[in-house]
Amino acid sequence: MSRAATSDPVKQGSQYWIRNIVNDDVLRQRFEGMIGASGLDWFSPLAKDQYKEYQLCSRDVYERLNMSSRFPYEEWRKQFSFWAGWPRRQPVWDGLAVDPDVNAAGRTFYIVEAKARISEMKGTKMTASDPESRRRITKAMYEVYNIYYGHKGDFDKWTNGCYQLANRLTFLHKMNSKRCMFGFQTKLVLLNICNAGYGRTSDRQWRDYYKRVWPMMIGTDHEPDNVLVINFDVR
């Protein structure tokens, strides 16, 4: 349900930078300003918790989102095993945060995917080997592709070439399909680290990458609803 950090993080990589951003007051405030937020309740990756990262279906996420006031944990897990159409092993997220006021109208849950180099994004493919797992993942992705993007773009790219990004988009839309039940909206933050160490990727390179990938996946060069593409310069 969670992934603990290694004791010696590799500097200049996305894991190193998301930890620094979340746990450093100045960097965190800068990042929150870039996504139009302030004073978020971060629960991953925190230094005090050994930088643990979580699957969305975990009890930790359920409790931090105060879902116990709405329904039991078994119901939370059921939502992921049923409507997400995913096998038990689900994505582990680089960062998770939520508006602190549990009663706020328009409360937002932020799910963060961090990358330091474009090479981490290119050519990703579905790696599940079990035929049933592949079928369920493909079915969930195709539902999102069909309902939200109207068959625009090339669905083959979702499973072969842009799988990780498609995976995250699928969870975003599945979360927001339960907005009334959960009591919050979800936003996917694609945190792209700029100018970090060897093989660094510039702001321009990240922009050019998304101008190419969105048309391939969804038929437009505009980022999808509830997706925030953030290029964070660390020079």
PABA-666252 format. One line per 10 residues: number of its first residue (from 0); their letters; for each residue x, y, z of N, C-alpha, C, O. Coordinates in steps of 0.1 Angstrom, whole numbers, plus 5000, padded with zeros to 4 digits. Example, Ala and Ser with C-alpha at 12.3 -4.5 7.8 and 13.67 -1.06 7.14 Angstrom:
0	AS	5132:4943:5078:5123:4955:5078:5132:4967:5078:5142:4967:5085  5128:4978:5071:5137:4989:5071:5129:5000:5079:5134:5011:5080
This chain:
0	MSRAATSDPV	5008:4988:5000:5000:5000:5000:5008:5013:5000:5004:5023:4996  5021:5011:5004:5030:5023:5005:5044:5019:5000:5047:5007:5000  5052:5029:4997:5065:5026:4993:5075:5035:5001:5074:5047:5000  5083:5029:5009:5092:5037:5017:5104:5041:5009:5108:5034:5000  5110:5052:5012:5121:5058:5005:5134:5050:5008:5135:5044:5018  5143:5050:4998:5156:5044:5001:5164:5053:5010:5161:5065:5011  5173:5048:5017:5181:5056:5027:5190:5067:5020:5193:5077:5027  5194:5064:5008:5203:5073:5001:5197:5077:4987:5200:5071:4977  5188:5087:4987:5182:5091:4975:5192:5096:4964:5202:5102:4968  5189:5094:4952:5198:5098:4941:5195:5113:4938:5184:5117:4934
10	KQGSQYWIRN	5205:5121:4941:5204:5135:4939:5202:5138:4924:5207:5131:4915  5194:5149:4922:5191:5154:4909:5180:5146:4902:5176:5151:4891  5175:5135:4907:5164:5128:4901:5151:5134:4906:5150:5142:4915  5140:5129:4900:5126:5134:4904:5123:5131:4918:5116:5139:4925  5127:5119:4923:5124:5115:4937:5131:5125:4947:5125:5129:4957  5143:5128:4944:5151:5137:4952:5144:5151:4953:5142:5157:4963  5139:5156:4941:5134:5169:4941:5119:5170:4947:5116:5180:4953  5111:5160:4945:5098:5160:4951:5099:5160:4966:5091:5166:4973  5108:5153:4971:5110:5152:4986:5115:5166:4991:5110:5171:5001  5124:5172:4984:5128:5186:4988:5117:5196:4987:5116:5204:4996
20	IVNDDVLRQR	5110:5196:4976:5099:5205:4974:5089:5204:4985:5084:5214:4991  5085:5192:4988:5074:5190:4998:5079:5193:5012:5071:5198:5020  5091:5191:5015:5096:5192:5029:5104:5205:5032:5107:5208:5044  5106:5213:5022:5112:5226:5024:5102:5237:5023:5095:5238:5013  5101:5246:5033:5090:5256:5033:5090:5265:5021:5080:5268:5015  5102:5270:5017:5103:5279:5006:5099:5273:4993:5091:5278:4985  5105:5261:4990:5102:5254:4978:5087:5250:4977:5081:5250:4967  5082:5245:4989:5068:5241:4989:5058:5252:4986:5049:5251:4978  5061:5264:4992:5052:5275:4990:5053:5280:4975:5043:5284:4969  5065:5279:4970:5066:5283:4955:5058:5273:4947:5051:5278:4937
30	FEGMIGASGL	5060:5260:4949:5052:5250:4941:5037:5252:4943:5030:5252:4933  5032:5254:4955:5018:5256:4957:5013:5268:4950:5002:5268:4945  5021:5279:4950:5017:5290:4942:5015:5288:4928:5007:5293:4921  5024:5279:4922:5023:5275:4908:5011:5267:4904:5006:5268:4893  5005:5260:4914:4993:5252:4911:4981:5260:4916:4970:5254:4916  4982:5272:4921:4971:5280:4925:4965:5276:4939:4953:5277:4941  4974:5271:4948:4970:5267:4961:4979:5273:4972:4988:5280:4969  4975:5271:4984:4983:5276:4995:4979:5268:5008:4968:5265:5011  4990:5265:5016:4988:5258:5029:4982:5245:5028:4974:5241:5036  4986:5237:5017:4980:5224:5016:4984:5214:5027:4995:5216:5033
40	DWFSPLAKDQ	4976:5204:5029:4979:5193:5038:4986:5182:5030:4980:5175:5023  4999:5182:5031:5007:5172:5024:5008:5159:5033:5012:5160:5045  5006:5148:5027:5008:5136:5034:5018:5126:5027:5019:5114:5031  5024:5131:5017:5034:5123:5010:5041:5131:4999:5035:5139:4992  5055:5130:4999:5064:5122:5007:5069:5131:5019:5075:5141:5016  5067:5127:5031:5071:5135:5043:5084:5129:5049:5085:5116:5050  5093:5137:5053:5105:5132:5059:5102:5125:5072:5108:5115:5075  5092:5130:5080:5089:5124:5093:5083:5110:5091:5083:5102:5100  5078:5106:5079:5073:5093:5076:5082:5085:5067:5078:5076:5060  5095:5088:5067:5105:5082:5059:5102:5082:5044:5104:5073:5036
50	YKEYQLCSRD	5095:5093:5040:5092:5096:5026:5083:5086:5020:5084:5083:5008  5074:5080:5027:5065:5070:5022:5057:5075:5011:5053:5087:5011  5054:5067:5001:5045:5070:4990:5034:5060:4990:5036:5049:4994  5022:5064:4985:5010:5056:4986:5003:5053:4974:5003:5061:4964  4996:5042:4974:4985:5039:4964:4973:5046:4969:4971:5048:4981  4964:5050:4960:4952:5057:4963:4943:5049:4972:4935:5054:4980  4943:5036:4970:4934:5027:4977:4938:5024:4991:4931:5016:4998  4949:5029:4996:4954:5026:5009:4946:5032:5020:4939:5042:5018  4947:5026:5032:4940:5031:5043:4946:5044:5048:4938:5053:5053  4959:5046:5046:4965:5059:5049:4958:5071:5042:4955:5081:5048
60	VYERLNMSSR	4956:5069:5029:4950:5079:5021:4935:5081:5025:4930:5092:5026  4928:5070:5027:4915:5070:5032:4913:5079:5045:4904:5087:5046  4922:5077:5054:4922:5084:5067:4926:5098:5065:4919:5107:5071  4936:5101:5057:4940:5115:5056:4930:5124:5049:4930:5136:5050  4922:5117:5040:4911:5124:5033:4898:5125:5041:4888:5131:5037  4899:5120:5053:4887:5120:5062:4875:5113:5056:4864:5117:5058  4878:5102:5049:4867:5095:5043:4858:5087:5053:4847:5083:5050  4864:5085:5065:4857:5077:5075:4844:5084:5079:4835:5078:5084  4843:5097:5076:4830:5105:5079:4820:5102:5069:4808:5106:5071  4823:5095:5058:4814:5093:5047:4810:5078:5046:4799:5075:5044
70	FPYEEWRKQF	4820:5069:5047:4818:5055:5045:4830:5047:5051:4840:5053:5052  4828:5034:5053:4839:5026:5059:4850:5023:5049:4848:5025:5037  4861:5020:5054:4873:5017:5045:4870:5007:5035:4875:5008:5023  4863:4997:5038:4860:4986:5028:4853:4992:5016:4855:4987:5005  4845:5002:5018:4838:5008:5006:4848:5016:4998:4847:5016:4986  4857:5022:5004:4868:5030:4997:4876:5020:4988:4878:5023:4976  4880:5009:4994:4887:4999:4986:4879:4993:4975:4884:4991:4964  4866:4991:4978:4858:4986:4967:4857:4995:4955:4856:4990:4944  4857:5008:4957:4856:5017:4946:4868:5015:4937:4867:5016:4924  4880:5013:4942:4892:5011:4934:4892:4997:4927:4896:4997:4915
80	SFWAGWPRRQ	4888:4987:4934:4889:4974:4928:4878:4972:4918:4879:4964:4909  4867:4980:4919:4856:4978:4910:4856:4988:4898:4858:4985:4887  4855:5001:4902:4853:5011:4891:4866:5014:4884:4866:5018:4872  4878:5013:4891:4890:5016:4884:4894:5005:4874:4902:5007:4865  4888:4993:4877:4891:4982:4868:4906:4977:4868:4911:4972:4858  4913:4980:4879:4927:4978:4880:4930:4965:4888:4922:4962:4897  4940:4958:4885:4945:4948:4894:4948:4953:4908:4948:4965:4910  4951:4944:4917:4954:4949:4931:4966:4958:4932:4965:4968:4939  4976:4956:4924:4988:4964:4924:4985:4977:4915:4984:4976:4903  4984:4988:4922:4981:5001:4915:4992:5010:4916:5002:5008:4923
90	PVWDGLAVDP	4991:5022:4909:5002:5031:4909:5005:5037:4923:4996:5039:4931  5018:5039:4926:5023:5045:4938:5026:5060:4934:5034:5062:4925  5020:5069:4941:5021:5083:4937:5033:5091:4943:5036:5088:4955  5039:5099:4935:5051:5107:4940:5047:5117:4951:5056:5119:4960  5036:5123:4950:5031:5132:4960:5016:5133:4961:5009:5131:4951  5011:5135:4974:4997:5136:4976:4995:5148:4986:5001:5149:4996  4984:5156:4983:4981:5167:4991:4966:5171:4989:4960:5167:4979  4961:5177:5000:4947:5181:4999:4944:5194:5006:4952:5198:5015  4934:5201:5002:4930:5213:5009:4928:5210:5024:4921:5200:5027  4933:5218:5033:4932:5214:5047:4918:5214:5053:4915:5207:5063
100	DVNAAGRTFY	4909:5223:5048:4895:5224:5054:4886:5213:5048:4883:5213:5036  4883:5203:5056:4875:5192:5051:4861:5196:5047:4854:5188:5040  4856:5207:5052:4843:5211:5048:4842:5222:5037:4832:5227:5034  4854:5225:5032:4855:5236:5022:4847:5232:5009:4849:5221:5004  4840:5241:5003:4833:5239:4990:4844:5239:4980:4854:5247:4980  4844:5230:4970:4854:5229:4960:4867:5224:4965:4877:5227:4959  4867:5216:4976:4879:5210:4981:4886:5202:4970:4880:5195:4962  4900:5203:4970:4907:5197:4959:4918:5187:4965:4925:5191:4974  4919:5176:4959:4929:5166:4962:4939:5166:4950:4935:5164:4939  4952:5167:4953:4962:5168:4943:4970:5155:4943:4976:5151:4953
110	IVEAKARISE	4971:5149:4931:4979:5137:4929:4990:5141:4920:4988:5146:4909  5003:5138:4925:5014:5144:4918:5023:5133:4912:5026:5123:4918  5026:5135:4899:5036:5126:4892:5048:5135:4888:5046:5144:4881  5060:5131:4894:5072:5140:4891:5082:5133:4882:5084:5121:4883  5088:5141:4873:5098:5136:4864:5109:5146:4863:5106:5158:4864  5121:5141:4862:5133:5150:4860:5138:5150:4846:5145:5160:4842  5135:5140:4838:5140:5139:4824:5129:5134:4815:5121:5125:4819  5129:5139:4803:5119:5134:4793:5121:5119:4790:5111:5112:4787  5133:5114:4792:5136:5100:4789:5128:5091:4798:5125:5079:4795  5123:5096:4810:5115:5088:4819:5101:5087:4814:5094:5078:4819
120	MKGTKMTASD	5097:5095:4805:5083:5095:4800:5082:5087:4786:5072:5082:4783  5093:5088:4778:5092:5082:4765:5091:5067:4764:5099:5060:4772  5083:5062:4756:5083:5048:4753:5078:5039:4764:5081:5027:4763  5071:5044:4773:5066:5035:4784:5055:5026:4779:5046:5031:4771  5055:5014:4783:5045:5004:4779:5039:4997:4791:5045:4997:4802  5027:4991:4788:5021:4983:4799:5030:4971:4801:5034:4964:4792  5033:4969:4814:5042:4958:4818:5035:4946:4824:5042:4936:4826  5022:4947:4827:5015:4936:4833:5016:4924:4824:5014:4925:4812  5020:4913:4829:5021:4900:4821:5009:4891:4822:5006:4884:4813  5001:4892:4833:4989:4884:4834:4978:4889:4824:4975:4901:4824
130	PESRRRITKA	4973:4880:4816:4963:4884:4806:4951:4891:4812:4946:4900:4806  4946:4886:4823:4934:4892:4829:4937:4907:4834:4929:4916:4832  4949:4908:4840:4953:4922:4844:4954:4931:4832:4949:4943:4833  4960:4927:4821:4961:4935:4809:4947:4938:4804:4945:4950:4799  4938:4929:4804:4925:4931:4799:4918:4942:4807:4911:4951:4802  4919:4941:4821:4912:4951:4829:4918:4964:4828:4911:4974:4828  4931:4965:4827:4938:4978:4826:4934:4985:4813:4930:4997:4812  4934:4977:4802:4931:4982:4789:4916:4987:4788:4913:4997:4783  4907:4979:4795:4893:4983:4795:4891:4996:4802:4884:5004:4797  4897:4998:4814:4896:5010:4821:4901:5022:4813:4895:5032:4813
140	MYEVYNIYYG	4913:5020:4807:4918:5031:4799:4910:5034:4787:4907:5046:4784  4904:5024:4780:4896:5027:4769:4883:5034:4772:4878:5042:4765  4878:5031:4784:4866:5038:4788:4869:5053:4790:4860:5061:4786  4880:5056:4796:4884:5070:4797:4886:5077:4784:4881:5088:4781  4894:5070:4775:4897:5075:4762:4884:5078:4754:4883:5088:4747  4874:5069:4755:4862:5070:4748:4853:5081:4754:4848:5090:4746  4851:5081:4767:4841:5090:4773:4846:5104:4774:4839:5114:4771  4859:5106:4777:4864:5120:4779:4871:5126:4767:4873:5138:4766  4876:5117:4758:4883:5122:4746:4877:5119:4733:4883:5122:4722  4866:5112:4733:4858:5110:4721:4866:5103:4709:4864:5107:4698
150	HKGDFDKWTN	4874:5093:4713:4881:5086:4703:4891:5094:4695:4896:5090:4684  4895:5106:4700:4905:5114:4693:4919:5109:4697:4920:5104:4708  4928:5112:4689:4942:5107:4692:4942:5092:4688:4934:5087:4682  4953:5086:4693:4956:5072:4689:4956:5064:4702:4965:5065:4710  4946:5055:4704:4945:5047:4716:4957:5038:4718:4961:5035:4729  4963:5034:4707:4975:5025:4708:4986:5031:4717:4993:5024:4723  4987:5044:4716:4997:5051:4724:4995:5050:4739:5004:5052:4747  4982:5048:4743:4979:5047:4757:4985:5035:4763:4989:5035:4775  4987:5024:4756:4993:5012:4761:5007:5009:4756:5014:5001:4762  5011:5016:4746:5024:5014:4740:5030:5027:4736:5028:5032:4725
160	GCYQLANRLT	5038:5033:4745:5045:5045:4741:5043:5056:4752:5052:5063:4755  5030:5057:4756:5027:5068:4766:5019:5062:4778:5011:5068:4784  5022:5049:4781:5014:5042:4791:5014:5049:4805:5003:5050:4810  5025:5053:4810:5025:5059:4823:5016:5071:4824:5009:5073:4834  5017:5080:4814:5009:5092:4814:4994:5088:4812:4985:5094:4819  4991:5078:4804:4977:5073:4802:4972:5067:4815:4960:5069:4818  4980:5060:4822:4977:5054:4835:4972:5065:4844:4962:5063:4851  4980:5075:4845:4977:5086:4855:4964:5093:4851:4956:5097:4859  4962:5096:4838:4950:5102:4833:4938:5094:4837:4927:5099:4840  4939:5081:4835:4928:5072:4839:4924:5073:4853:4912:5074:4856
170	FLHKMNSKRC	4934:5073:4862:4930:5074:4876:4924:5088:4879:4915:5089:4888  4929:5098:4873:4924:5112:4875:4909:5112:4871:4901:5116:4879  4905:5107:4860:4891:5107:4856:4883:5098:4864:4871:5101:4867  4888:5086:4868:4880:5077:4876:4878:5084:4890:4867:5082:4895  4887:5091:4895:4885:5097:4908:4874:5108:4907:4866:5109:4915  4875:5116:4896:4865:5127:4895:4851:5122:4891:4842:5129:4893  4850:5110:4886:4837:5104:4883:4830:5101:4897:4818:5099:4897  4837:5101:4908:4832:5098:4921:4832:5111:4930:4832:5110:4942  4833:5122:4924:4834:5135:4931:4823:5137:4941:4826:5141:4953  4811:5134:4938:4800:5136:4947:4801:5126:4959:4798:5130:4970
180	MFGFQTKLVL	4805:5114:4956:4806:5104:4967:4818:5108:4976:4817:5106:4988  4829:5112:4970:4841:5115:4978:4841:5129:4985:4847:5131:4996  4834:5138:4979:4833:5152:4985:4845:5161:4981:4847:5171:4988  4852:5157:4971:4863:5166:4966:4865:5163:4951:4862:5153:4946  4871:5173:4945:4876:5171:4931:4891:5167:4931:4898:5170:4941  4895:5161:4921:4909:5157:4920:4916:5164:4909:4910:5165:4898  4929:5168:4911:4937:5174:4900:4950:5166:4899:4956:5163:4909  4954:5163:4887:4966:5156:4884:4977:5167:4882:4976:5175:4872  4988:5167:4889:4999:5176:4887:5010:5168:4881:5016:5159:4887  5014:5172:4869:5026:5167:4862:5037:5176:4865:5039:5186:4859
190	LNICNAGYGR	5045:5172:4875:5057:5181:4880:5069:5177:4872:5075:5166:4874  5073:5186:4863:5085:5184:4855:5097:5192:4860:5096:5205:4860  5107:5186:4865:5119:5193:4870:5128:5198:4859:5131:5190:4850  5131:5210:4859:5139:5216:4848:5153:5219:4853:5155:5223:4865  5163:5216:4845:5177:5219:4847:5183:5212:4859:5190:5218:4867  5180:5199:4861:5184:5192:4873:5196:5182:4868:5193:5172:4863  5208:5186:4871:5219:5177:4870:5222:5172:4856:5219:5179:4846  5229:5161:4855:5233:5155:4842:5221:5151:4834:5211:5146:4839  5221:5154:4821:5210:5151:4812:5198:5159:4815:5187:5155:4812  5201:5171:4820:5190:5180:4824:5180:5183:4812:5184:5183:4801
200	TSDRQWRDYY	5168:5186:4816:5157:5189:4806:5153:5204:4809:5150:5207:4820  5153:5212:4798:5149:5226:4800:5134:5228:4799:5127:5218:4796  5130:5239:4803:5116:5243:4803:5111:5242:4788:5100:5236:4786  5118:5246:4779:5114:5246:4765:5113:5231:4760:5103:5228:4753  5122:5222:4764:5121:5208:4761:5108:5202:4766:5102:5194:4759  5105:5205:4779:5093:5199:4785:5081:5204:4777:5071:5197:4774  5080:5217:4774:5069:5223:4766:5067:5216:4753:5056:5213:4748  5078:5214:4746:5078:5208:4733:5073:5193:4734:5066:5188:4725  5078:5187:4744:5073:5173:4746:5058:5172:4747:5052:5163:4741  5052:5180:4756:5038:5179:4757:5030:5184:4745:5019:5179:4742
210	KRVWPMMIGT	5036:5193:4737:5029:5197:4725:5029:5185:4715:5020:5185:4706  5038:5176:4716:5038:5164:4708:5029:5153:4713:5022:5146:4706  5030:5151:4726:5023:5139:4732:5008:5141:4733:5001:5131:4731  5003:5153:4737:4989:5154:4738:4981:5151:4725:4971:5144:4725  4985:5157:4714:4978:5153:4701:4978:5138:4698:4968:5133:4693  4989:5132:4701:4990:5117:4699:4980:5110:4708:4974:5100:4703  4978:5114:4720:4970:5107:4729:4955:5111:4729:4947:5103:4729  4953:5124:4728:4939:5129:4730:4934:5138:4718:4923:5143:4719  4943:5140:4708:4939:5147:4696:4939:5162:4697:4933:5169:4689  4945:5168:4707:4946:5182:4709:4959:5186:4716:4964:5177:4724
220	DHEPDNVLVI	4965:5198:4714:4977:5201:4721:4975:5208:4734:4984:5213:4740  4962:5209:4738:4958:5215:4751:4958:5204:4762:4954:5193:4759  4963:5208:4773:4963:5198:4784:4949:5195:4789:4940:5204:4788  4946:5183:4793:4932:5179:4796:4927:5187:4809:4935:5193:4816  4914:5187:4811:4908:5193:4822:4914:5186:4835:4916:5174:4836  4916:5195:4845:4921:5190:4858:4935:5185:4858:4939:5177:4867  4942:5188:4847:4957:5184:4846:4965:5197:4847:4963:5206:4839  4974:5198:4856:4983:5209:4858:4997:5205:4854:5003:5197:4861  5002:5211:4843:5016:5208:4839:5025:5219:4845:5024:5230:4841  5034:5215:4854:5042:5225:4861:5057:5222:4858:5062:5211:4861
230	NFDVR	5063:5232:4852:5078:5231:4849:5085:5238:4860:5084:5251:4861  5092:5231:4869:5098:5237:4881:5113:5237:4879:5120:5227:4879  5118:5250:4878:5133:5252:4875:5140:5251:4889:5137:5258:4898  5150:5242:4889:5158:5241:4902:5172:5246:4901:5180:5243:4910  5175:5254:4891:5188:5260:4890:5191:5270:4902:5201:5276:4903
